[in-house]
């Protein structure tokens, strides 16, 4: 295995841990608060780590376009599917809604979904997508401004302080907005809040490229112990989508959780079966993020039919029967959407191979956690 392929596999494993933590937090009864401390921060961090300044340093909007091009079509297809299934899900008592859409309402919600204005409860995990896109372009913009400072002042050393200062200021602004309960369109407050995570990852990539030698097994144990104490002793809980963060403590806690995941990835990569499993999940993390709520409800419906559950038991969100079905929710909620993503990617490649260059419709999502260039095979997912 080459260094490049090893690096790609490693970051697929990192994303696999991240998406497993996301699904775990939505269906398991133990350690949900633990994984909430870092699971989404991990995806923002991974994107920042592979930001390509050489390619996008003077073109932040080109970077935004690349990120959008990599995820918009697949997100729109998945969200449209959930809108079209809305009436059937209501009739099956799988979602809490009294509304049966007519043709006009369906069309409006389809158009809203194409603009990443999600209206369905089962689209809930996709709130992350516009925040991730905006955070990406904001961070790219700070790098561009840092480079502008160099051109204006002719002082190369001013670039890094400018980039750091801008990201820290954006982060503080995001924390203030979040702490005040100000939920802005497209979760702009979250995009601002996570800018320091992009910065930390970018600094790590540029100034400590051999960081993995510090991601040790004992580091994994120590960081996990501290995070557990954060939950159990200090009762700190993070749910950035619900505007629940512990102020500026969000950053050291998130970075400690990221360090835990990086250490754990090092351990998993040494175990071939686990490495293959988590890398597969990481490559299709976007599909899992988009579809796992829907899979939960399918499992609930099947189980409810078997045990003769009343209709009142079925619509609980994100999952009913959490005590009885937490393991099926976790495993099927991970691997069924990943299998769907794998099938969509394979079908897309098959179609592209038989279409003229430039006319192929790309359904595959590029990975936010893969380096630009030859290491990126284009089969990964957006930073889910």
N, C-alpha and C positions, 0 to 999 in steps of 0.2 A: 504494500500500500504506500503510495507516495505521500509526501507531506501535504500536498493540496487536497488529495482525496480524503486523507485523514482529517484535515481541518473541516471539510464539508460534512463528513459523517459526524464529527464532534458537534457541530452546530445544529445539525438535524436532531441529534440526541438532546441537545439543550432545548430545542423547541418542542421535542416530544415530551420532555419533563414538564415544560410550561403548559402544554395543552392538556396533559394528564391532570395537572394541578387544577386547571380551569374546570374540567368536567368533574373531578373529585369534589371540588368546592360546591358544585351544584347538586350533587346527589348523595354524597356520603354523610353519615351522621357524626363521624369522628375526624378531627384534624382539619375541618373545613376552614376554621379561622386561621389555622397555621398556614395553609397554602395561599389564603387571601393576602397574606403579608407581602407576597412577591410575584404571584403568577403572571399578572399582566405587565408588571414592571420588567419582567424578563424579556418580553417581546419588544418593548421599546428599546431596551438595552441592546438586544441583538441587532436591531435595525441600525442603531447608531454605530455599532462596532464596524459594520461593513459599509458605512458611508464612503463613497469614492470621491474625495476632494479633487483628484486629478481630472476626473471626468466631469464633475458637476460643480466645482468650486466657483465658477463664474456663471453658472446657469442653474440657480435654485429651482426655477419653474420647470426646467427640463427634468430635474430630479423628481419633482412632484408628478410630472406627466408619466415618467417611467413607473413610479409607484402606482399611480392610478390605472395605467394601462395593464399592470400586472394583476389587478384584483377586481376592477369594476364589473367586467362582463360576468364573471362567475358569481359575484355577489348579487348582481341583478337577476341572474337566472334563478338562484336559490331563493331570493326574497320574493320573486314573482311566483314561484311555485307555492310558497306559503300563503301568499295572498289568494291565489286561485283555489287553494284547499280550505280557505277560511270557512265557507259555508258548511262544507262536509265536516269539519272539525267541530263546529258549533253543534250540528245535529247529532254528532256522536258524543257530545258533552265532554269534549277533551280540552276545551278552552273556555274561560269565563267570558262570555260575551252574549248579549241578547240580540246583537245586530246580525241580520242576514243581508249581505251585500246585494244590491241590484247591479245592473251593468255599469251604471255611472260611477257608483261607489268603488266597484272593482277597478275600473279604469283609473280613477283618481289615486287609489292606493298603489296601483302598479306604477304610475308615473312618479309618485312620491318615493317609492322604493328605488326607482332608477336614479333618484337624486339623493339617495342615502338618508331619506326621511322615513324611518321605519315605523310602521303603525301596528304591526302584529306582535302579540306577546311572544310568539315563537321565533320572531326575528330579534329578540332582545339582545342576544350576544353580539349582534352586528353593530351595536352602538360603538364598539371599539374601533371600527374601521375608519370612519371619518376623523376621529380623534388621532388615530395613528397617522393618517395621511397629512393632517394639518401639522402635527408635531414634526413630521419628517421635513416639510417644507419650511417650517419656522427655523428648525436647526440648520438646514441648508442655507437659509437666508442669513443666519448669524455668521456662518463661515464666509459667505460672500461679502458681508459687511467688513469682516476682519481683513479680507484681501483688499477691499477698497481702501481701508485705512492705510495699508502698506503702500498702495499706489499714490495716495494723497501725501503721506508724510515721508515716503521713501525710507521708512524705518521698519525693517523686517520684523524686529522684535515686538512691534505693537500688535501683530495679528493675534497671537495667542491670548494676551490679556483681554483684547476686545471681544473675542469669541467667548471666553469664559465669563466675562462680565455680563454680556448680553443674555447668555443662557441662564445665569444665576438670577438676573433681574426678571426674566420671563418666568422662571420657576417660582420666585417669591410672589409675583403677581397672580400666578395660577393658584398658589396655596391660599392667598388672601381671598380670591374669588370662591374657591372651594369651601373654605371655612365659613364664609358668609352665606353659603347655600345658594350661590348664584349659578344656576345651570344654564349655560348659553347654548345657542344653536350649534349643532354638530359637536357639542361638548368641548368648546374652545378652551374652557377653563382647565380641562384635563390635558389638552395639547400643550398648554403653557406649563402646567405643573411638571410634566415629564421631560421638559427640555434639559434639565441637569442630568437626567439619566442618559440621554443621547450624548451629552458632553462627556460624561464619565466613560462611556463605552468608546467614544472616539479617541479620547486621551489614552485609554488602555491600549487600543489598537496601534496608536502611533508611537507611544513612549514605553510600553511594556509588552511587546509582541510575544514574549516567552512567558506570559502570565500563567500558563497552565502548570508550570512547575511549582507554583504556589497554591494550586487547587488540589489539596491533599486529602487523604482519607480522614486524618484527624481534624483538618479544617472543616470537613463536612460534619463531623460529629459535634465539634464545638459550636459551629454556627447554628446547627439544628437545635442544640440545647438552649442557646441564647434566644433564638426565635420562639421556642416553646415557652420560655420564661416571659417573654414579651406578652404572649397571649394569656398565660395562666396567672402570672404574678401581677403584672401591670395592667391586665385587661385592655390591651391595646388591640383594636380591630381596624383593618383597612378595607374599605370598599369604595374605591375611587369613583365607580359609576354611580353610587348613591351619595356622593359628596362627603364620605366619611373617611377622613384622614387625620392623623395626629399632628397636624401642623408641620413644622419643619422637621420633626422626627420622622416624617415619611421617608426622607432621603436615606439616613443611615440604616433604617430598618429595611427598606427596599434593597439597598446595596448589599446588606448582609444576606438577605434572601437570595439575591442574584449570585453571590459568592457560594452559598450553599448549593445552588443548582449547578454552578460550574464545577464544583468539587464532585458532586454526585454524577455529573456527566462523565468526568474522568474515570470514575469507578465503573460506570455502566459500559463505557466504551471498551473496557478490557474483557467484558463477558459477551462473547459473540452473539448468543441468542437474544439477550436483552438489548444489545446494541442494535441488532437488526429490527427488533420490535419497536424501540423508541425512535429510531431513525425513520422508520416507515410512518409512525404517527407524526413526527416532526415535519416530514415532507408534505403531509396532508393536513396540517394544523388548521389551515383556513377552512377546509371542508368540515372538519370536526366542530370548529367554532360556530359555523353557520347552521349546522344541521342537528347538533346533539339534543337540543330541546325537543325538536320534532321526533327524534328517535325515542326520547323518554316517553312521550305521549303514546307512541305506537306500542311500546312495551306495556304501559299502563292499561291500554285498551285490551290487549291480549290477555293480560293477567286478570283484569277485571271481569272479562267474559268467562274465564275459567272458574273463578271463585264466586261468580254471581254478585259482584259488587254493585252497590246502588249508584245511580248517576251522580249523586252528590259527592261521592268519593273520587271521581275521575278528574275534575278540572283543576285540582291543586297544582300550583306552579312553583318551581319548574317541573316537579315530578310528584306523583301520588305514590303511596305505598313505599315511602323511602326506607322504612325499617326492613321490610320484606325483600325489596328489590334493589338495594343499593349496589350489590355486586353486578347483577345484570345491567343496571343502568350505567355503571361505570364502563364495563367491558364492551357491551354492545354500543353504548353511546360514543365510545372511542373508535372501535374498529369498523362498524357499519358505515359511518360517514367517511372514514378513511378509504374504505373499499370503493365507495361511490366516487370519491375524488380520484382514486387510482383509475377507475373505469373511464371517467370523463377525460382524464389526461391522456390515457391510451387512445381513446376514440378521437380526441383532438389531433394527436400526432398522426394517427392513421389517415385522417381527412387531409391534414396539411401535406402529407407526403404525396397526395394525389391532386393537389391544387397548384395553380401557378404561384410562384413566389410573389408575395405582396398582396395576394387575394385571400390568403388563408385566414380563417376566423380562429383566433386564439382563445380557447377556453381555459388553458392551463395558467395557473397563478404562479408568478415568479416568486421566489423566496425572498423575504425581507432579511433573512439571516444567512444568506449565501453571498459570497463576494461577487462583485461584478466581474465579468470576463469569463475565461474558459472554464473556471471551476463551477460556474452556475449552469446547470443543465436545463434550467427553465421549467422543471417539473415540481418545484417546491410551491409553497403557499405563501400568501401574504402573512405578515407578522400577526397572526391571530391572537 
